[in-house]
């Protein structure tokens, strides 16, 4: 068991062997919480809001692809652009 000292500004340095075991590096985020009178640190990954929203929309079936070729990708883009133009024209006609 590794002992650590609480330093000025309540900083704690994680021993090298512990960091290696859980794969924590400089700049990584840890969630700190108290569980049954003990402090636990859990490594966390932060996802940008835009990426999180894109992943959520893709999970809801709002994504496109995968495509077998770049031609299929381009065809899909043209199809979606045509739909958007039709919606835009419909709104401007009203």
Secondary structure, 3 states (H helix, E strand, C coil): CCCCCCCHHHCCCCCHHHHHHHCCCCCCEEEEEEECCEEEEEEECCCCHHHHHHHHHHHCCCCCCCCCCHHHHHHHHHHHHHHHHHHHHHHHHC
